[in-house]
Amino acid sequence: MNRERSEGELLSRARKGDMEAFAMLFEPCRQQALTVAARIVGADEAQDVVMDAFLKAWRALPAFHGHCRLSTWLFRIVWNCATDHMRLVKRRRESALPENEKGASMEPADPSAPPPDRQVIQQETESRLDQALEQLPDSLRITLLLRYADGFSYREIADAMGVRIGTVMSRLFHARQRLKRLLNDEREEFQS
């Protein structure tokens, strides 16, 4: 009860422009927001996406009416900012030069790395998995990664994506089925 009251007071102060109250409300959510963003845009871009999301949350806070938990509302903003960012990156990538026309990197070999033949097999496996994951719709791919790569609970995924737990369960089921089908199709194509 005391926590709810203090959160309500902080929310009231933040709506009136108190930046310190806003920080006290949202700072506990930062790490999970970064994880959600990193799953969508990658670790390199996650910080920028979260900063953008926090700025949008700051601007939209007066319109927040408590229809859901504050963290759920914030994670939905993070989700939207990250998916918007991915659309922009995809458009840029489509207009960029193909990867094989760019210069190769000349980095020295890592002495602790596995032997070259194992590296090739590992890279091929990761590449096939990445390609299969990329073919999944965003909602399925991100749900799958949040669950299995980051270990989020169903509730945490539901909150982050602004959906019900049943939707998370359904998305995980369909994501696993499609991924399995894509990888099997690729294996069959490779063996032909």
N, C-alpha and C positions, 0 to 999 in steps of 0.2 A: 504494500500500500504506500509506504513512504517513498519507494523507488518510483512508483507511478506518479505520485504527487510531484516529486522533484523533476521527473521527466516532463510533466505537464508545465511546470514553472519554467524550465529551460526552453521548452518549445514556445511558450508565450513570449519569453524574452528574445528568442532568436527571430520570431516573426516580426518583432519590432526593430530588428536590425542589430541585435547584440551578437557580434561575431564570436565572442568567447562562449556564449551559451550554445551557439551553433556548433562550435568545435567540440564542446563537451558532449553534445548529443551524437555527433557523427564520427568522432575519432575512434570510438570502440568498434565501428563497422569498417574501418579503413582496410585492415588486412584481408577480411573476407571479400570486400569490394575489389581489392587488387587481384585476388585469386579468381574471382568471376571474370574480371576484365582480361586477365592473362590467358584464361581458357579460350577466350574469343579472339583476342587480337595478338596474343603472344606477350611474353614477359617484357620485351623491349618497349612496347607501346602502352602497356597496362597503366603505368603511372600517369601518363598524359590523359588517358581515357578517364581514369578515376578523378583527376583534377577537374576535367571538363564536367563530369557528372556531379561533383560536389558543388561546382559553380552553378550548374543548372538547378540543383536542389536548393541552394541558397536563394536563387531568384524565385523559385516556385514555392518556397516554404509557406508564404502567406496563403496559398491556395490549398495546402494540405489540411484536410478536415478530419483526419483520424479514421478514415474508412478501413485502414489496415495498419499493421505495425509500421512504425517509422523506418525500421531497417528494411522491411519488405518494399516499401515505397522507394527507398534509396537504391536497393539492388535492382529494382525495375529501371530506374534512371540509368544506372551503370550498364545494364543489359542493352538498353536503347542506344546509349552513346557508343558502346562497343560495336554493336551491329551496324550503326551508321558509319563508324570508322572503317569497318570491314568492307562495306559497300564502296566507299571511297577508294580504299586500297585496291579492291578488285578492278574498279574502273581504270585506275592508274596502271595496274599490272597488264591489263588487256591492251593498253596503248603503248606499253614499253617494248623494247627489243626482246626477242627470244633469248633465253639464258645462254644458249650455245653460241651466240654471237658476241657475248661479253668476254673480256679477258679473264683468264684463270688466275686464281690466287697462288702465290708462291710462298706459302707458309712452310716452315720446317716441320718435319715429321715429329710426332710425340713419341719419345722412347718408351713410355709406359703403355702405349696403345697396343691392342691385340695385333697379331700378324695380319698382313695385308689380305690374305684370303678370307679370314674371319671378318675383317672390316668390310669387305665387299659383300659378303653374305648378309651381314648385319645391316649395311646400308640398303641393300636391295629389299630386305624384309621391311625395314622402316619405311622405305619409299613406297612399297606396295600398300602398307597399312595407311600411310599418309594419303595416298591417292584414293584409297577406298573411303577413308574418313571424309575427304574433301567432296566426295560424291554424295554424301549424306546431306539432307537439308540441315541448315544451321541448328534448328531446334533439337534435332536428334543427335547431331554430332556433339554439341555443347553439353547436352544432358549426359551423354555417355562419358565424356571427358571429365565433367565435374564429379561424377560418381566413381569412376574407376581410376582416373589419374590423380584426382585430388582427394578422394575419399569423403566427399560430402555426403551427408545423410539425405534421405528422400526429402525431409522437411527443409533442410538447408537449400536444396536444389529448387524446391517449390517456391520458397521465399525469394531466392535470387532471381528466378525466372518469372515470378508473378503468376504461377499456375497452381493447380491443386496437386496433392500427392498422387492421386490416381492418374493424373496426366503424366507425371514424372514416371510412374511405373509403366504406363503404356508406351511412352517415348523410349524408355530403356529397352523394353521388349522389342519394339519395332526397329530400333537402332541395331541391336544385336543381330536380329534376323537379316536385316539388309546388309550389314557388314559381312556376315557369314556368307551370304549369297554372292556379294561382290568379290570376296576373296576366292570363293570356289569357282566363280566364273573366270576369274583371272588365271587361276591355276589350270583350269581346263583349256583355256586359250593358249597358255604357255606350253602345255604338253602336246598340243596339236601340231 
